[in-house]
């Protein structure tokens, strides 16, 4: 992992380098950059793949105490990251966290050539599903987030519907999930960062973003999972309709984490989308 210091703090990222089209992958709550490991392994030979670890609970470096980690704040962090690395003609790819659409919606996507939205927070679906609502509510009560996380120490409980059971159809390998969860389970400063996001993000931000997506006039692919009930199956088509050049492709036999459940299909669709647009 490499790192770069931004105004909010120091963030980690992976960068394969190379001269091919630049793909930037974002992470979600309790999900690290290794979510994209299989997809990047497939694409790295002919693409530059950059995976940014956002401060959403799986990050290992606490942000500055005064950092703005609301959805708008994280959106600005993504834009600053693209600027700092001077990444151009970027294909921005988001899963779980809805920030990729916020970057496009709020005029921060001047470095973007394309947008790819996998199942993620959108429209009225924040916090998403039963797990999202439970985590969101825990952030409102002092000490409750720490207590809510304790069952995740037990590997066998992680597949429960209240935990990761609705996120991935196939079990995420224990060593991968251990690494995703360790920061929040062991660091109060990491939990502080996560709670900042949960406490300051408003549901209206995603409905407002959807209304602004009409201003993003570049190619967009909505890669949605019809079985991903946590992220509302119908929202894929709604996002594709909101984007002037949006196209919906459904990936069967997957939940929210398509890169984990169907990495081959995910890589194939990304390669074809970049090549054709």
DRENPA-3360 file (N, C-alpha, C; in nm, 2 decimals, always signed):
BEGIN
1 = XXXXXXXX = +0.08/-0.12/+0.00/+0.00/+0.00/+0.00/+0.09/+0.12/+0.00 ~ +0.05/+0.22/-0.08/+0.11/+0.35/-0.08/+0.02/+0.45/+0.00 ~ +0.07/+0.57/+0.03/-0.01/+0.66/+0.10/+0.02/+0.80/+0.05 ~ -0.08/+0.89/+0.07/-0.07/+1.03/+0.04/-0.14/+1.11/+0.15 ~ -0.09/+1.23/+0.18/-0.15/+1.31/+0.28/-0.23/+1.42/+0.22 ~ -0.36/+1.42/+0.25/-0.46/+1.51/+0.20/-0.50/+1.61/+0.32 ~ -0.59/+1.70/+0.29/-0.63/+1.80/+0.39/-0.70/+1.73/+0.51 ~ -0.77/+1.62/+0.49/-0.84/+1.55/+0.60/-0.75/+1.45/+0.67;
9 = XXXXXXXX = -0.63/+1.42/+0.61/-0.54/+1.32/+0.68/-0.47/+1.24/+0.57 ~ -0.40/+1.13/+0.62/-0.33/+1.05/+0.53/-0.41/+0.93/+0.49 ~ -0.42/+0.90/+0.36/-0.50/+0.79/+0.31/-0.41/+0.69/+0.24 ~ -0.45/+0.56/+0.25/-0.37/+0.45/+0.18/-0.44/+0.42/+0.05 ~ -0.36/+0.37/-0.05/-0.41/+0.33/-0.18/-0.32/+0.23/-0.24 ~ -0.37/+0.15/-0.33/-0.30/+0.07/-0.42/-0.29/+0.13/-0.56 ~ -0.18/+0.11/-0.63/-0.17/+0.17/-0.76/-0.08/+0.07/-0.84 ~ -0.14/+0.01/-0.94/-0.07/-0.09/-1.03/+0.03/-0.02/-1.12;
17 = XXXXXXXX = +0.01/+0.11/-1.15/+0.08/+0.18/-1.25/+0.04/+0.14/-1.39 ~ +0.12/+0.18/-1.49/+0.09/+0.14/-1.62/+0.04/+0.25/-1.70 ~ +0.03/+0.23/-1.83/+0.00/+0.33/-1.93/-0.15/+0.32/-1.98 ~ -0.22/+0.22/-1.94/-0.35/+0.19/-1.99/-0.45/+0.29/-1.93 ~ -0.58/+0.28/-1.96/-0.68/+0.37/-1.91/-0.69/+0.35/-1.75 ~ -0.71/+0.47/-1.69/-0.70/+0.47/-1.54/-0.84/+0.44/-1.48 ~ -0.84/+0.34/-1.40/-0.96/+0.30/-1.32/-0.93/+0.33/-1.17 ~ -1.02/+0.41/-1.11/-1.01/+0.44/-0.97/-1.13/+0.37/-0.89;
25 = XXXXXXXX = -1.10/+0.28/-0.80/-1.19/+0.20/-0.73/-1.21/+0.26/-0.59 ~ -1.33/+0.28/-0.54/-1.36/+0.33/-0.41/-1.41/+0.21/-0.32 ~ -1.39/+0.23/-0.19/-1.44/+0.13/-0.09/-1.56/+0.18/-0.01 ~ -1.61/+0.09/+0.07/-1.73/+0.12/+0.15/-1.71/+0.10/+0.30 ~ -1.82/+0.09/+0.37/-1.82/+0.08/+0.52/-1.77/-0.06/+0.55 ~ -1.66/-0.07/+0.63/-1.60/-0.19/+0.68/-1.55/-0.28/+0.56 ~ -1.52/-0.21/+0.44/-1.48/-0.29/+0.33/-1.35/-0.22/+0.28 ~ -1.24/-0.30/+0.27/-1.11/-0.24/+0.23/-1.09/-0.26/+0.08;
33 = XXXXXXXX = -0.97/-0.21/+0.04/-0.94/-0.22/-0.11/-0.93/-0.36/-0.16 ~ -0.91/-0.46/-0.07/-0.90/-0.60/-0.12/-1.03/-0.65/-0.17 ~ -1.14/-0.57/-0.15/-1.26/-0.61/-0.22/-1.24/-0.62/-0.37 ~ -1.15/-0.54/-0.43/-1.13/-0.53/-0.57/-1.01/-0.62/-0.62 ~ -0.96/-0.71/-0.53/-0.84/-0.78/-0.56/-0.85/-0.87/-0.69 ~ -0.96/-0.94/-0.70/-0.98/-1.03/-0.82/-1.00/-0.95/-0.95 ~ -1.08/-0.84/-0.93/-1.11/-0.75/-1.05/-0.98/-0.69/-1.10 ~ -0.90/-0.64/-1.01/-0.78/-0.57/-1.05/-0.68/-0.67/-1.10;
41 = XXXXXXXX = -0.67/-0.79/-1.05/-0.58/-0.89/-1.11/-0.62/-0.92/-1.25 ~ -0.75/-0.91/-1.28/-0.79/-0.94/-1.42/-0.76/-0.82/-1.51 ~ -0.77/-0.70/-1.46/-0.76/-0.58/-1.55/-0.62/-0.51/-1.55 ~ -0.54/-0.54/-1.46/-0.41/-0.47/-1.44/-0.32/-0.48/-1.56 ~ -0.33/-0.58/-1.64/-0.24/-0.60/-1.75/-0.25/-0.49/-1.86 ~ -0.38/-0.43/-1.87/-0.40/-0.33/-1.97/-0.47/-0.21/-1.92 ~ -0.47/-0.19/-1.79/-0.53/-0.08/-1.72/-0.45/-0.04/-1.61 ~ -0.45/+0.09/-1.58/-0.39/+0.14/-1.45/-0.50/+0.13/-1.34;
49 = XXXXXXXX = -0.48/+0.06/-1.24/-0.59/+0.04/-1.14/-0.54/+0.10/-1.01 ~ -0.62/+0.19/-0.96/-0.59/+0.26/-0.84/-0.71/+0.24/-0.74 ~ -0.68/+0.18/-0.63/-0.79/+0.15/-0.53/-0.76/+0.24/-0.40 ~ -0.86/+0.33/-0.37/-0.85/+0.42/-0.26/-0.92/+0.37/-0.14 ~ -0.85/+0.36/-0.03/-0.92/+0.31/+0.10/-0.97/+0.43/+0.17 ~ -1.10/+0.45/+0.17/-1.17/+0.56/+0.23/-1.18/+0.54/+0.38 ~ -1.19/+0.65/+0.46/-1.20/+0.64/+0.60/-1.35/+0.60/+0.65 ~ -1.38/+0.48/+0.62/-1.52/+0.43/+0.65/-1.51/+0.30/+0.74;
57 = XXXXXXXX = -1.41/+0.29/+0.82/-1.40/+0.18/+0.91/-1.30/+0.07/+0.89 ~ -1.26/+0.05/+0.76/-1.16/-0.05/+0.73/-1.03/+0.02/+0.71 ~ -1.02/+0.15/+0.72/-0.89/+0.22/+0.71/-0.80/+0.20/+0.83 ~ -0.68/+0.21/+0.81/-0.58/+0.18/+0.92/-0.52/+0.31/+0.98 ~ -0.53/+0.42/+0.91/-0.48/+0.55/+0.96/-0.59/+0.64/+1.00 ~ -0.60/+0.68/+1.13/-0.71/+0.78/+1.16/-0.69/+0.91/+1.09 ~ -0.80/+0.97/+1.05/-0.80/+1.10/+0.99/-0.77/+1.21/+1.10 ~ -0.75/+1.33/+1.05/-0.73/+1.44/+1.15/-0.85/+1.46/+1.23;
65 = XXXXXXXX = -0.83/+1.49/+1.36/-0.95/+1.50/+1.45/-1.06/+1.60/+1.40 ~ -1.02/+1.70/+1.32/-1.11/+1.80/+1.28/-1.16/+1.77/+1.13 ~ -1.13/+1.65/+1.08/-1.16/+1.62/+0.94/-1.31/+1.62/+0.92 ~ -1.36/+1.67/+0.81/-1.50/+1.66/+0.77/-1.52/+1.52/+0.70 ~ -1.58/+1.43/+0.76/-1.60/+1.30/+0.71/-1.75/+1.27/+0.68 ~ -1.83/+1.37/+0.66/-1.96/+1.36/+0.60/-1.95/+1.31/+0.46 ~ -2.06/+1.28/+0.40/-2.06/+1.24/+0.26/-2.00/+1.35/+0.17 ~ -2.04/+1.48/+0.19/-1.98/+1.58/+0.11/-1.83/+1.59/+0.14;
73 = XXXXXXXX = -1.79/+1.58/+0.26/-1.65/+1.58/+0.30/-1.57/+1.47/+0.23 ~ -1.62/+1.35/+0.23/-1.56/+1.24/+0.17/-1.55/+1.26/+0.02 ~ -1.66/+1.32/-0.04/-1.66/+1.35/-0.18/-1.55/+1.44/-0.22 ~ -1.53/+1.54/-0.14/-1.41/+1.63/-0.16/-1.28/+1.56/-0.14 ~ -1.28/+1.47/-0.05/-1.15/+1.39/-0.03/-1.12/+1.31/-0.16 ~ -1.22/+1.25/-0.22/-1.19/+1.18/-0.35/-1.14/+1.27/-0.45 ~ -1.21/+1.39/-0.47/-1.17/+1.48/-0.57/-1.02/+1.53/-0.54 ~ -0.99/+1.56/-0.42/-0.86/+1.60/-0.38/-0.75/+1.49/-0.41;
81 = XXXXXXXX = -0.79/+1.37/-0.39/-0.70/+1.25/-0.42/-0.67/+1.25/-0.57 ~ -0.77/+1.26/-0.65/-0.75/+1.26/-0.79/-0.66/+1.37/-0.84 ~ -0.68/+1.49/-0.78/-0.60/+1.60/-0.81/-0.45/+1.58/-0.77 ~ -0.44/+1.53/-0.65/-0.30/+1.51/-0.59/-0.22/+1.42/-0.67 ~ -0.28/+1.31/-0.72/-0.21/+1.21/-0.80/-0.21/+1.25/-0.95 ~ -0.28/+1.36/-0.98/-0.29/+1.41/-1.12/-0.34/+1.30/-1.21 ~ -0.45/+1.24/-1.17/-0.51/+1.13/-1.25/-0.61/+1.20/-1.35 ~ -0.60/+1.16/-1.47/-0.68/+1.22/-1.58/-0.76/+1.11/-1.65;
89 = XXXXXXXX = -0.87/+1.15/-1.71/-0.96/+1.06/-1.79/-0.99/+0.94/-1.71 ~ -1.03/+0.96/-1.59/-1.05/+0.85/-1.49/-1.19/+0.79/-1.51 ~ -1.19/+0.65/-1.50/-1.32/+0.58/-1.48/-1.33/+0.56/-1.33 ~ -1.43/+0.63/-1.27/-1.45/+0.62/-1.12/-1.55/+0.51/-1.09 ~ -1.52/+0.42/-1.00/-1.60/+0.30/-0.98/-1.63/+0.29/-0.83 ~ -1.76/+0.29/-0.80/-1.79/+0.28/-0.66/-1.89/+0.17/-0.63 ~ -1.87/+0.11/-0.50/-1.96/+0.00/-0.46/-1.98/+0.02/-0.31 ~ -2.11/+0.00/-0.27/-2.15/+0.01/-0.13/-2.17/+0.16/-0.08;
97 = XXXXXXXX = -2.06/+0.23/-0.07/-2.07/+0.38/-0.04/-2.11/+0.45/-0.16 ~ -2.21/+0.54/-0.15/-2.26/+0.61/-0.27/-2.18/+0.73/-0.31 ~ -2.06/+0.74/-0.28/-1.98/+0.86/-0.31/-1.95/+0.88/-0.45 ~ -1.94/+0.78/-0.53/-1.90/+0.80/-0.67/-2.01/+0.88/-0.74 ~ -2.14/+0.86/-0.71/-2.24/+0.94/-0.77/-2.24/+1.08/-0.72 ~ -2.20/+1.10/-0.59/-2.19/+1.24/-0.54/-2.08/+1.32/-0.61 ~ -1.96/+1.25/-0.64/-1.86/+1.32/-0.71/-1.91/+1.37/-0.85 ~ -1.98/+1.28/-0.92/-2.03/+1.32/-1.05/-2.14/+1.42/-1.04;
105 = XXXXXXXX = -2.23/+1.41/-0.93/-2.34/+1.50/-0.92/-2.31/+1.64/-0.89 ~ -2.20/+1.66/-0.81/-2.17/+1.79/-0.75/-2.06/+1.87/-0.82 ~ -2.03/+1.83/-0.95/-1.94/+1.91/-1.02/-1.79/+1.89/-0.99 ~ -1.76/+1.78/-0.91/-1.62/+1.75/-0.87/-1.56/+1.65/-0.97 ~ -1.63/+1.62/-1.07/-1.58/+1.51/-1.16/-1.51/+1.56/-1.29 ~ -1.44/+1.67/-1.28/-1.37/+1.73/-1.40/-1.26/+1.63/-1.45 ~ -1.21/+1.54/-1.36/-1.11/+1.45/-1.41/-1.17/+1.32/-1.46 ~ -1.30/+1.31/-1.45/-1.37/+1.18/-1.49/-1.40/+1.17/-1.64;
113 = XXXXXXXX = -1.37/+1.06/-1.69/-1.41/+1.03/-1.83/-1.53/+0.94/-1.83 ~ -1.55/+0.86/-1.72/-1.66/+0.77/-1.72/-1.69/+0.74/-1.57 ~ -1.81/+0.69/-1.55/-1.86/+0.66/-1.41/-1.92/+0.52/-1.41 ~ -1.89/+0.44/-1.31/-1.94/+0.31/-1.29/-2.00/+0.30/-1.15 ~ -2.13/+0.27/-1.14/-2.20/+0.26/-1.01/-2.24/+0.11/-0.99 ~ -2.18/+0.05/-0.89/-2.22/-0.08/-0.85/-2.32/-0.06/-0.73 ~ -2.39/-0.17/-0.68/-2.49/-0.15/-0.58/-2.43/-0.06/-0.46 ~ -2.51/+0.04/-0.43/-2.46/+0.14/-0.33/-2.58/+0.22/-0.28;
121 = XXXXXXXX = -2.55/+0.30/-0.18/-2.65/+0.39/-0.12/-2.70/+0.48/-0.24 ~ -2.83/+0.50/-0.24/-2.88/+0.58/-0.35/-3.03/+0.62/-0.32 ~ -3.07/+0.73/-0.37/-3.21/+0.78/-0.36/-3.24/+0.78/-0.21 ~ -3.35/+0.72/-0.17/-3.40/+0.73/-0.03/-3.33/+0.62/+0.05 ~ -3.25/+0.53/+0.00/-3.20/+0.42/+0.07/-3.07/+0.45/+0.14 ~ -3.09/+0.53/+0.24/-2.98/+0.56/+0.34/-3.05/+0.58/+0.48 ~ -2.99/+0.51/+0.58/-2.90/+0.41/+0.57/-2.96/+0.28/+0.51 ~ -2.87/+0.20/+0.44/-2.92/+0.09/+0.36/-2.95/-0.03/+0.44;
129 = XXXXXXXX = -3.07/-0.08/+0.42/-3.11/-0.21/+0.48/-3.10/-0.22/+0.63 ~ -3.14/-0.33/+0.69/-3.14/-0.35/+0.83/-3.00/-0.34/+0.89 ~ -2.89/-0.39/+0.83/-2.76/-0.37/+0.89/-2.72/-0.22/+0.89 ~ -2.75/-0.15/+0.78/-2.71/-0.01/+0.78/-2.79/+0.07/+0.88 ~ -2.92/+0.04/+0.90/-3.00/+0.12/+1.00/-2.95/+0.09/+1.14 ~ -2.91/-0.04/+1.16/-2.87/-0.07/+1.30/-2.74/+0.00/+1.33 ~ -2.64/+0.00/+1.23/-2.52/+0.07/+1.26/-2.54/+0.22/+1.27 ~ -2.62/+0.28/+1.19/-2.65/+0.42/+1.19/-2.71/+0.46/+1.33;
137 = XXXXXXXX = -2.80/+0.38/+1.38/-2.86/+0.41/+1.51/-2.76/+0.40/+1.62 ~ -2.67/+0.30/+1.61/-2.57/+0.28/+1.71/-2.48/+0.40/+1.73 ~ -2.46/+0.47/+1.61/-2.37/+0.59/+1.62/-2.42/+0.71/+1.70 ~ -2.55/+0.70/+1.73/-2.62/+0.81/+1.80/-2.61/+0.80/+1.95 ~ -2.56/+0.68/+2.00/-2.56/+0.65/+2.14/-2.41/+0.63/+2.18 ~ -2.36/+0.70/+2.28/-2.22/+0.68/+2.32/-2.19/+0.54/+2.36 ~ -2.09/+0.48/+2.30/-2.04/+0.35/+2.33/-2.12/+0.24/+2.25 ~ -2.23/+0.27/+2.19/-2.31/+0.17/+2.13/-2.25/+0.11/+2.00;
145 = XXXXXXXX = -2.17/+0.19/+1.93/-2.10/+0.13/+1.81/-2.00/+0.03/+1.85 ~ -1.93/+0.06/+1.95/-1.83/-0.04/+2.00/-1.90/-0.17/+2.04 ~ -2.01/-0.16/+2.11/-2.08/-0.28/+2.15/-2.14/-0.36/+2.03 ~ -2.19/-0.28/+1.93/-2.25/-0.34/+1.81/-2.15/-0.42/+1.73 ~ -2.03/-0.38/+1.74/-1.92/-0.44/+1.66/-1.87/-0.57/+1.72 ~ -1.89/-0.59/+1.85/-1.83/-0.71/+1.91/-1.87/-0.84/+1.86 ~ -1.99/-0.87/+1.81/-2.02/-1.00/+1.75/-1.94/-1.03/+1.62 ~ -1.88/-0.92/+1.56/-1.80/-0.94/+1.44/-1.67/-1.00/+1.47;
153 = XXXXXXXX = -1.63/-1.01/+1.60/-1.51/-1.08/+1.64/-1.52/-1.23/+1.62 ~ -1.64/-1.28/+1.61/-1.67/-1.42/+1.60/-1.70/-1.45/+1.45 ~ -1.61/-1.52/+1.39/-1.62/-1.54/+1.24/-1.76/-1.60/+1.20 ~ -1.81/-1.69/+1.28/-1.93/-1.76/+1.25/-2.05/-1.67/+1.25 ~ -2.05/-1.55/+1.32/-2.16/-1.46/+1.33/-2.16/-1.36/+1.21 ~ -2.05/-1.35/+1.14/-2.04/-1.24/+1.04/-2.14/-1.26/+0.92 ~ -2.18/-1.39/+0.90/-2.27/-1.42/+0.79/-2.42/-1.39/+0.83 ~ -2.44/-1.35/+0.95/-2.58/-1.32/+0.99/-2.64/-1.21/+0.91;
161 = XXXXXXXX = -2.77/-1.21/+0.89/-2.83/-1.10/+0.81/-2.80/-0.96/+0.86 ~ -2.78/-0.95/+0.99/-2.76/-0.82/+1.05/-2.62/-0.77/+1.03 ~ -2.53/-0.86/+0.99/-2.39/-0.83/+0.97/-2.36/-0.83/+0.81 ~ -2.28/-0.92/+0.77/-2.24/-0.92/+0.62/-2.33/-1.02/+0.54 ~ -2.43/-1.08/+0.60/-2.50/-1.18/+0.53/-2.58/-1.13/+0.41 ~ -2.61/-1.00/+0.41/-2.68/-0.94/+0.30/-2.59/-0.87/+0.20 ~ -2.46/-0.87/+0.24/-2.37/-0.79/+0.15/-2.31/-0.88/+0.05 ~ -2.27/-1.00/+0.08/-2.21/-1.09/-0.02/-2.28/-1.23/-0.01;
169 = XXXXXXXX = -2.31/-1.28/-0.13/-2.38/-1.41/-0.14/-2.29/-1.52/-0.10 ~ -2.16/-1.51/-0.13/-2.06/-1.61/-0.10/-1.98/-1.56/+0.02 ~ -1.94/-1.65/+0.11/-1.86/-1.61/+0.22/-1.73/-1.54/+0.18 ~ -1.71/-1.42/+0.24/-1.58/-1.35/+0.22/-1.48/-1.43/+0.30 ~ -1.36/-1.46/+0.24/-1.26/-1.53/+0.31/-1.23/-1.47/+0.45 ~ -1.21/-1.55/+0.55/-1.19/-1.50/+0.68/-1.07/-1.41/+0.69 ~ -0.96/-1.43/+0.63/-0.84/-1.35/+0.64/-0.87/-1.21/+0.58 ~ -0.95/-1.21/+0.47/-0.98/-1.08/+0.41/-1.07/-1.00/+0.51;
177 = XXXXXXXX = -1.18/-1.07/+0.56/-1.27/-0.99/+0.65/-1.20/-0.96/+0.78 ~ -1.11/-1.04/+0.83/-1.03/-1.00/+0.95/-0.97/-0.87/+0.93 ~ -0.90/-0.85/+0.81/-0.83/-0.73/+0.78/-0.93/-0.61/+0.77 ~ -1.04/-0.63/+0.71/-1.14/-0.52/+0.70/-1.19/-0.48/+0.83 ~ -1.21/-0.57/+0.92/-1.28/-0.54/+1.05/-1.18/-0.50/+1.16 ~ -1.06/-0.54/+1.15/-0.96/-0.52/+1.26/-0.95/-0.37/+1.30 ~ -0.94/-0.27/+1.20/-0.92/-0.13/+1.25/-1.04/-0.09/+1.34 ~ -1.16/-0.11/+1.30/-1.27/-0.07/+1.38/-1.29/-0.14/+1.51;
185 = XXXXXXXX = -1.24/-0.27/+1.51/-1.25/-0.35/+1.64/-1.15/-0.31/+1.74 ~ -1.04/-0.25/+1.69/-0.92/-0.23/+1.78/-0.89/-0.09/+1.80 ~ -0.94/+0.01/+1.73/-0.90/+0.15/+1.74/-1.02/+0.24/+1.76 ~ -1.02/+0.31/+1.87/-1.12/+0.41/+1.90/-1.12/+0.52/+1.80 ~ -1.00/+0.56/+1.75/-0.99/+0.67/+1.66/-1.05/+0.63/+1.52 ~ -1.04/+0.51/+1.48/-1.10/+0.46/+1.36/-1.25/+0.46/+1.37 ~ -1.30/+0.42/+1.49/-1.45/+0.42/+1.51/-1.50/+0.56/+1.51 ~ -1.42/+0.65/+1.57/-1.45/+0.80/+1.57/-1.48/+0.84/+1.42;
193 = XXXXXXXX = -1.39/+0.81/+1.33/-1.40/+0.85/+1.19/-1.53/+0.79/+1.13 ~ -1.55/+0.66/+1.16/-1.67/+0.60/+1.10/-1.80/+0.67/+1.16 ~ -1.80/+0.70/+1.28/-1.92/+0.76/+1.34/-1.94/+0.90/+1.29 ~ -1.83/+0.97/+1.25/-1.85/+1.10/+1.19/-1.93/+1.09/+1.07 ~ -1.90/+0.99/+0.98/-1.97/+0.97/+0.86/-2.12/+0.94/+0.89 ~ -2.14/+0.85/+0.98/-2.28/+0.81/+1.01/-2.36/+0.92/+1.07 ~ -2.30/+1.00/+1.16/-2.38/+1.10/+1.23/-2.41/+1.23/+1.14 ~ -2.33/+1.25/+1.04/-2.34/+1.37/+0.96/-2.40/+1.36/+0.82;
201 = XXXXXXXX = -2.42/+1.23/+0.78/-2.47/+1.21/+0.65/-2.62/+1.21/+0.65 ~ -2.69/+1.28/+0.56/-2.83/+1.30/+0.55/-2.89/+1.22/+0.44 ~ -3.00/+1.15/+0.46/-3.07/+1.08/+0.35/-3.09/+1.17/+0.23 ~ -3.13/+1.29/+0.25/-3.16/+1.38/+0.14/-3.04/+1.41/+0.05 ~ -2.92/+1.38/+0.10/-2.80/+1.40/+0.01/-2.80/+1.31/-0.11 ~ -2.86/+1.19/-0.10/-2.86/+1.10/-0.21/-2.98/+1.13/-0.31 ~ -3.09/+1.18/-0.25/-3.20/+1.22/-0.34/-3.16/+1.34/-0.42 ~ -3.09/+1.44/-0.35/-3.05/+1.56/-0.42/-2.94/+1.52/-0.52;
209 = XXXXXXXX = -2.85/+1.43/-0.49/-2.75/+1.39/-0.59/-2.82/+1.33/-0.72 ~ -2.92/+1.25/-0.70/-2.98/+1.18/-0.81/-3.04/+1.29/-0.90 ~ -3.10/+1.39/-0.84/-3.16/+1.50/-0.93/-3.05/+1.58/-1.00 ~ -2.93/+1.58/-0.96/-2.82/+1.65/-1.02/-2.74/+1.56/-1.12 ~ -2.77/+1.43/-1.13/-2.69/+1.35/-1.22/-2.72/+1.38/-1.36 ~ -2.83/+1.45/-1.39/-2.86/+1.49/-1.53/-2.75/+1.58/-1.59 ~ -2.67/+1.64/-1.50/-2.56/+1.72/-1.54/-2.43/+1.65/-1.58 ~ -2.43/+1.52/-1.55/-2.31/+1.44/-1.58/-2.33/+1.38/-1.72;
217 = XXXXXXXX = -2.26/+1.44/-1.82/-2.29/+1.41/-1.96/-2.19/+1.31/-2.02 ~ -2.12/+1.24/-1.93/-2.02/+1.14/-1.98/-2.07/+1.00/-1.97 ~ -2.01/+0.90/-2.04/-2.06/+0.76/-2.03/-2.07/+0.71/-1.88 ~ -2.18/+0.64/-1.86/-2.20/+0.59/-1.72/-2.25/+0.45/-1.73 ~ -2.20/+0.36/-1.65/-2.25/+0.22/-1.64/-2.30/+0.19/-1.50 ~ -2.42/+0.15/-1.49/-2.48/+0.11/-1.37/-2.48/-0.05/-1.37 ~ -2.39/-0.10/-1.28/-2.37/-0.25/-1.28/-2.44/-0.30/-1.15 ~ -2.56/-0.34/-1.16/-2.64/-0.37/-1.04/-2.67/-0.51/-1.03;
225 = XXXXXXXX = -2.70/-0.55/-0.91/-2.74/-0.69/-0.88/-2.88/-0.70/-0.84 ~ -2.96/-0.77/-0.92/-3.11/-0.78/-0.89/-3.14/-0.85/-0.76 ~ -3.05/-0.92/-0.71/-3.07/-0.99/-0.58/-3.02/-0.91/-0.46 ~ -2.96/-0.79/-0.48/-2.90/-0.71/-0.38/-3.01/-0.63/-0.30 ~ -3.09/-0.70/-0.22/-3.21/-0.64/-0.16/-3.16/-0.52/-0.07 ~ -3.05/-0.53/-0.01/-3.00/-0.43/+0.08/-2.99/-0.29/+0.01 ~ -2.95/-0.30/-0.12/-2.93/-0.18/-0.20/-3.05/-0.15/-0.30 ~ -3.16/-0.21/-0.28/-3.29/-0.19/-0.35/-3.27/-0.22/-0.50;
233 = XXXXXXXX = -3.31/-0.34/-0.55/-3.29/-0.38/-0.69/-3.34/-0.27/-0.79 ~ -3.45/-0.21/-0.76/-3.51/-0.11/-0.86/-3.42/+0.02/-0.87 ~ -3.33/+0.04/-0.78/-3.25/+0.17/-0.78/-3.15/+0.16/-0.89 ~ -3.11/+0.05/-0.94/-3.02/+0.04/-1.05/-3.08/+0.11/-1.18 ~ -3.20/+0.07/-1.21/-3.26/+0.13/-1.33/-3.29/+0.27/-1.30 ~ -3.32/+0.31/-1.18/-3.35/+0.46/-1.16/-3.22/+0.54/-1.18 ~ -3.11/+0.49/-1.13/-2.98/+0.56/-1.15/-2.94/+0.57/-1.30 ~ -2.96/+0.46/-1.37/-2.93/+0.46/-1.52/-3.02/+0.56/-1.59;
241 = XXXXXXXX = -3.15/+0.57/-1.55/-3.24/+0.67/-1.61/-3.20/+0.81/-1.58 ~ -3.14/+0.83/-1.46/-3.10/+0.97/-1.41/-2.98/+1.02/-1.48 ~ -2.90/+0.93/-1.54/-2.77/+0.97/-1.60/-2.80/+0.98/-1.75 ~ -2.77/+1.09/-1.82/-2.80/+1.11/-1.96/-2.74/+1.01/-2.05 ~ -2.62/+0.95/-2.01/-2.56/+0.85/-2.09/-2.54/+0.72/-2.01 ~ -2.64/+0.70/-1.93/-2.63/+0.58/-1.84/-2.68/+0.46/-1.91 ~ -2.63/+0.35/-1.87/-2.67/+0.22/-1.92/-2.67/+0.12/-1.80 ~ -2.77/+0.04/-1.79/-2.79/-0.06/-1.69/-2.75/-0.20/-1.73;
249 = XXXXXXXX = -2.66/-0.26/-1.66/-2.63/-0.40/-1.68/-2.65/-0.48/-1.55 ~ -2.73/-0.58/-1.55/-2.76/-0.65/-1.43/-2.67/-0.78/-1.42 ~ -2.61/-0.80/-1.30/-2.53/-0.91/-1.27/-2.60/-1.01/-1.18 ~ -2.64/-1.12/-1.23/-2.72/-1.22/-1.15/-2.62/-1.29/-1.05 ~ -2.69/-1.36/-0.96/-2.62/-1.45/-0.86/-2.52/-1.37/-0.78 ~ -2.56/-1.25/-0.73/-2.47/-1.17/-0.65/-2.56/-1.08/-0.56 ~ -2.49/-1.04/-0.45/-2.55/-0.94/-0.36/-2.48/-0.81/-0.39 ~ -2.47/-0.72/-0.29/-2.41/-0.59/-0.30/-2.27/-0.60/-0.35;
257 = XXXXXXXX = -2.19/-0.69/-0.29/-2.04/-0.69/-0.32/-2.02/-0.77/-0.45 ~ -2.06/-0.72/-0.56/-2.04/-0.79/-0.69/-1.89/-0.83/-0.71 ~ -1.79/-0.74/-0.67/-1.65/-0.78/-0.69/-1.61/-0.90/-0.61 ~ -1.69/-0.93/-0.51/-1.66/-1.05/-0.43/-1.74/-1.17/-0.49 ~ -1.86/-1.15/-0.52/-1.95/-1.26/-0.57/-1.92/-1.30/-0.71 ~ -1.90/-1.20/-0.80/-1.89/-1.22/-0.94/-1.77/-1.14/-1.00 ~ -1.65/-1.16/-0.95/-1.54/-1.08/-1.00/-1.51/-1.09/-1.15 ~ -1.53/-1.21/-1.20/-1.50/-1.23/-1.35/-1.60/-1.15/-1.43;
265 = XXXXXXXX = -1.73/-1.15/-1.40/-1.83/-1.08/-1.47/-1.81/-0.93/-1.45 ~ -1.77/-0.89/-1.33/-1.74/-0.75/-1.30/-1.63/-0.70/-1.39 ~ -1.52/-0.77/-1.40/-1.40/-0.73/-1.48/-1.44/-0.72/-1.63 ~ -1.51/-0.82/-1.67/-1.55/-0.83/-1.81/-1.64/-0.71/-1.85 ~ -1.73/-0.67/-1.77/-1.82/-0.56/-1.80/-1.74/-0.43/-1.79 ~ -1.65/-0.41/-1.70/-1.57/-0.29/-1.69/-1.48/-0.28/-1.81 ~ -1.41/-0.39/-1.85/-1.32/-0.38/-1.97/-1.40/-0.34/-2.10 ~ -1.52/-0.40/-2.11/-1.60/-0.37/-2.23/-1.65/-0.23/-2.23;
273 = XXXXX = -1.69/-0.18/-2.12/-1.74/-0.05/-2.10/-1.63/+0.06/-2.14 ~ -1.51/+0.04/-2.08/-1.40/+0.13/-2.10/-1.36/+0.13/-2.25 ~ -1.35/+0.01/-2.31/-1.31/+0.00/-2.45/-1.41/+0.06/-2.55 ~ -1.54/+0.05/-2.51/-1.64/+0.10/-2.60/-1.69/+0.24/-2.58 ~ -1.63/+0.31/-2.48/-1.67/+0.45/-2.46/-1.55/+0.54/-2.45;
% end
